[in-house]
Amino acid sequence: PLFIWDRCCPRRAAKIATWGAPTLLKITKDVLGGLLVYDFWFTICHYTLHKIQPLYRWFHAKHHETREVRACEQVHL
């Protein structure tokens, strides 16, 4: 599909060719930025699940039922 798209819109391929490879600094910034955004939204959602009681009871309470701490069970929101 991308080959066909590049044939239909050749300017797209030319723009990508001029970008070049990303630097290590750019990759590091992108990865850290993505992790910060993910962590921020996860924290907001988790906080909301605790503060709104129906959401807590219906969706989130299972997360707090386990007695043993295992990584596979901690992904339950």
Sequence and secondary structure as in RCSB ss.txt:
>XXXX:A:sequence
PLFIWDRCCPRRAAKIATWGAPTLLKITKDVLGGLLVYDFWFTICHYTLHKIQPLYRWFHAKHHETREVRACEQV
HL
>XXXX:A:secstr
 HHHHHHH HHHHHHHHHH    HHHHHHHHHHHHHHHHHHHHHHHHHHHHSHHHIIIIIGGGGT SS  GGGTT
  
